Amino acid sequence: MDIAGTALLTDLYQLNMLAAYLDHGLTDTAAFELFVRKLPARRGFLMAAGIEQALSYLENLSFSSADIAALRSLGGFPDRLLDYLATLHFTGDVDALPEGTVFFPDEPILRLVAPLPQAQLVETRLINLVHFETVIASKAARQVLASGGKPLIDFGLRRAHGAEAGLLAARASYIAGFAGTATLAAGLEFAIPVRGTMAHSFVQVHEDEATAFERFAHSRPRDLVLLIDTYDTARAARRVAKLAPRLAREGITVAGVRIDSGDLGAEARKVRQILDDAGLGSIAIIASGGLDEDQVRALRDAPIDSFGIGTSLTTSSDAPALDCAYKLQEYAGIPRRKRSAGKATWPGRKQVWRSYAKGGAFDSDLVALVDERADGEPLLRPVMRGGRRVSPPLSLPQIREYALNQLDRMPAPLKDLEPFVYPVAISESLRGLAAELDRQDAGVP
Amino acid sequence: MDIAGTALLTDLYQLNMLAAYLDHGLTDTAAFELFVRKLPARRGFLMAAGIEQALSYLENLSFSSADIAALRSLGGFPDRLLDYLATLHFTGDVDALPEGTVFFPDEPILRLVAPLPQAQLVETRLINLVHFETVIASKAARQVLASGGKPLIDFGLRRAHGAEAGLLAARASYIAGFAGTATLAAGLEFAIPVRGTMAHSFVQVHEDEATAFERFAHSRPRDLVLLIDTYDTARAARRVAKLAPRLAREGITVAGVRIDSGDLGAEARKVRQILDDAGLGSIAIIASGGLDEDQVRALRDAPIDSFGIGTSLTTSSDAPALDCAYKLQEYAGIPRRKRSAGKATWPGRKQVWRSYAKGGAFDSDLVALVDERADGEPLLRPVMRGGRRVSPPLSLPQIREYALNQLDRMPAPLKDLEPFVYPVAISESLRGLAAELDRQDAGVP
């Protein structure tokens, strides 16, 4: 099974509902919106990502004859449903925040308008893709802000949650400002810069560390980074100091050393001193090993030139999920409102308007009904009409530049990762509509 | 790109090291072990999973000519490396804990013995697979223990980290004792029981809830579960009480109702009362909505018959990653030891021996060198020799039965999810070997 591409990657209940929709002619136009209900603890903002993968999923959505046969083998699905699925293509409209947009709770990330069965069916995978990349871009943005401009590299494939998570985490973190990734497949798939050093095992298979360094240097002289913490970091740094001039005479430059354990700040200061004393001020120090944004910020003044970040990035370890939802806001032209305790939604199709201070910094947002006019800039843009993209995808460097500009325009406390509630207002008309729907329902027995 | 299947899903540094190994004839036999360094906060045990996917990866490992062309396009890889990769197959041996085994820090989950370049290359994906499923099985086992025997269903595909995570989380949680999953593709791929109810949107597209229930019942009468919290849970329960007898006359049984919001215990008691008063004691109550093991345990005495668990399961939200490592323990017949601060390893090939109390409960474990004899049962079993499986894969129900038996044999505090440090001893010979390697290194300048 091509797990990332199969239309079968959905919840069973979607097909149950589709069967019932088809039985009862419920195929009118539905508008769903994907949004986050509230921020995780310690988070002040989120960054939209994964829209590109979501659009690609919608464009390619179809059930092969093997898929239909598989569904038939499960039993219980009516022919009407299977016939519908066999010819299904997505024909709807999508409006979305551009990837890299900073956004806040209650603001739709994406609005999808399509015949109800289509709009329902795609829920699971749409959330699965947009949620994950948004989780990672939002985490990565914090790490980028904490680093004070020092380059960050994604080292996290091994502890990412499976293949797709590793690949898409590389993409989402690059969008949010990472400089590159260690994940080879992400370099090939998305043209993200790929970086790689060496592992402890390379040192360990040698009888002595100096031989390991020398051999690696001769085999992989380009962007040469030596890992110096396998046994004793200071001792290994002295070995590099001895080796580097000899390699230089052969035309090989030691670009950097990597420290992966211990008190990284203290070790980096020792290593910097050893290298500087040997006239090797140009050898960079790369730190890695269980880092998150708090540790990166604490190390900002250490003589560390760049950071490799793994697990905390690719699992978003402090907040691996967002409280997000994809909810029906309108069906057959009539606004709808879910009122479940603690999970009530704002009804109708909505737009987000962002106002800016002089100089371009974000001032405040307004969530309004889509046909209202408001001050500021509308954030949701048309990206798909009738199942086709409105324009070709942007390049990742373009998205990344936009995302970094977004981070730069956030209010200062958000940039400093300090507690701050960004003002998001709900328009009067939207509040009025919600109240009106509640009043109508109150009359129902 | 078939992201789950491609050999390119690895870290760049693996290829850098392979190039250097090949240049310097470092192709002797290496033994690597995958283990967890320490438990996450609040966790007392872990459950092994993902071995089956790891073996499948090793069996199928190969670089297509398209892969080789892609690597060539990146530039910088020597022909010697590309030629080696073009004909590569895994020819090594693997010993592993049976999936579903309860294990503890410092105990190898898996030992891989192969020519060094092979053993090195597979590191990233091997960790990626075994780590993730182990994370999920370990989390799911806690939820199973907390539920006191009530069935749990995986609802978490949408917030899992991508496609593969959703699919493998269904597998790992089923192994650990979940009763089924909502993920259709997991049902098809792994023959896991698939369950599905309805979403709020189904109710919302109807002008009234009663019509929605009736239509769904007629379209999907099998295993019929109605979602009753879209507007007002008690009111919806009264609607079900009115509808169920009418449906019964048509031969349709309401199997259950689902509550997805609010104070689940209080709502369940209200709903139970309403249904019981109507003589509908056989309608089950299913609870879902942001549940984790603490909440499931707190709801154990509520009149809830089963639970749907999503995000906390498929992201292992309190501990989305384990501090695990895949480390070289022996090369060319000589034991190796990494001594990085806080990350030192136990050298050599190891076995875990488990002793049992009378009645079969786990008493204590001993980590010893592989050629030592010790009391108890050896936990690592041969699963692959010369790149081929020793025996065909077990069925998931077999693995699940073994896993549930493992949970049952844990010491009482672990079963109750209470703080408890299970005794894991390191053998004298192993301690002696580590000390000996440290002494040898101390003499090195």
Interface residues (C-beta under 8 A of the other chain):
Chain A: M1 D2 I3 A4 T6 L8 L9 T10 D11 L12 Y13 Q14 L15 N16 M17 A19 A20 Y21 D23 H24 L26 A30 F32 A70 S73 L74 G76 L116 Q120 E123 T124 R125 I127 N128 L129 H131 F132 V135 F155 L157 R158 R159 A160 H161 G162 A163 E164 A165 G166 L167 L168 A169 A182 T183 L184 A185 G187 L188 E189 V194 R195 G196 T197 M198 A199 H200 S201 F202 Q204 V205 D208 R215 F216 H218 S219 R220 R222 D229 T230 Y231 D232 R235 D260 S261 G262 D263 G289 G290 T311 T315 S316 S317 P320 A321 L322 D323 C324 K327 L328 Y331 A332 R336 R337 K338 R339 S340 A341 G342 K343 D441 V444
Chain B: M1 D2 I3 A4 T6 L8 L9 T10 D11 L12 Y13 Q14 L15 N16 M17 A19 A20 Y21 D23 H24 L26 A30 F32 A70 S73 L74 G76 L116 Q120 E123 T124 R125 I127 N128 L129 H131 F132 V135 F155 L157 R158 R159 A160 H161 G162 A163 E164 A165 G166 L167 L168 A169 A182 T183 L184 A185 G187 L188 E189 V194 R195 G196 T197 M198 A199 H200 S201 F202 Q204 V205 D208 R215 F216 H218 S219 R220 R222 D229 T230 Y231 D232 D260 S261 G262 D263 G289 G290 T311 T315 S316 S317 P320 A321 L322 D323 C324 K327 L328 Y331 A332 R336 R337 K338 R339 S340 A341 G342 K343 D441 V444 P445
